[in-house]
Amino acid sequence: MEKLSPESAQAALADLPDWQYDAERSAITRRFRFADFVEAFGFMTQIALAAEKHDHHPEWSNVYNSVTMTWTTHDAGGLTERDLRLARIADAAYARCAPQP
Ligand SMILES: C[C@H](O)[C@H](O)[C@H]1CNC2=NC(N)=NC(=O)C2=N1
């Protein structure tokens, strides 16, 4: 899959407003917050299963009720449509998790 140009990446991010685009890395990152660790880990479990299903895996870290997730395609050396697809899946899963404001 082909790496997106900075222009097409920016355009594609119109429907992913909570994600930050790092042009230098060609990657997108979002921080998700939850009520507690169990909620955060439940979300990570959902994304882990989706990642396996799509054979596309996040870079992420978890501290108690917070999950920071980055998508980039290592094989392509940057952001691709696969990253955008998994970011949308993460947004949809988060919306179902009753997140804290
Ligand atoms: C062999 C396997 O398909 C590849 O290693 C996949 C697995 N998951 C992946 N995940 C991500 N984020 N980037 C990749 O390039 C990638 N490659």
The ligand as an SDF file (V2000), in Angstrom:
LIG
                    3D

 17 18  0  0  0  0  0  0  0  0999 V2000
    3.8850   -9.4850    7.7450 C   0  0  0  0  0  0  0  0  0  0  0  0
    2.8420   -8.5010    8.1750 C   0  0  0  0  0  0  0  0  0  0  0  0
    1.7940   -8.4550    7.2570 O   0  0  0  0  0  0  0  0  0  0  0  0
    3.4170   -7.1100    8.3180 C   0  0  0  0  0  0  0  0  0  0  0  0
    4.5510   -7.1370    9.1410 O   0  0  0  0  0  0  0  0  0  0  0  0
    2.4120   -6.1140    8.8170 C   0  0  0  0  0  0  0  0  0  0  0  0
    1.8980   -6.3920   10.1920 C   0  0  0  0  0  0  0  0  0  0  0  0
    1.3830   -5.1790   10.8510 N   0  0  0  0  0  0  0  0  0  0  0  0
    1.7880   -3.9670   10.4940 C   0  0  0  0  0  0  0  0  0  0  0  0
    1.4190   -2.8950   11.1730 N   0  0  0  0  0  0  0  0  0  0  0  0
    1.8270   -1.6800   10.8580 C   0  0  0  0  0  0  0  0  0  0  0  0
    1.4030   -0.6230   11.5660 N   0  0  0  0  0  0  0  0  0  0  0  0
    2.6410   -1.4890    9.8210 N   0  0  0  0  0  0  0  0  0  0  0  0
    3.0760   -2.4820    9.0620 C   0  0  0  0  0  0  0  0  0  0  0  0
    3.8270   -2.2600    8.1080 O   0  0  0  0  0  0  0  0  0  0  0  0
    2.6460   -3.7970    9.3810 C   0  0  0  0  0  0  0  0  0  0  0  0
    3.0020   -4.8340    8.6650 N   0  0  0  0  0  0  0  0  0  0  0  0
  1  2  1  0
  2  3  1  0
  2  4  1  0
  4  5  1  0
  4  6  1  0
  6  7  1  0
  6 17  1  0
  7  8  1  0
  8  9  1  0
  9 10  2  0
  9 16  1  0
 10 11  1  0
 11 12  1  0
 11 13  2  0
 13 14  1  0
 14 15  2  0
 14 16  1  0
 16 17  2  0
M  END
$$$$
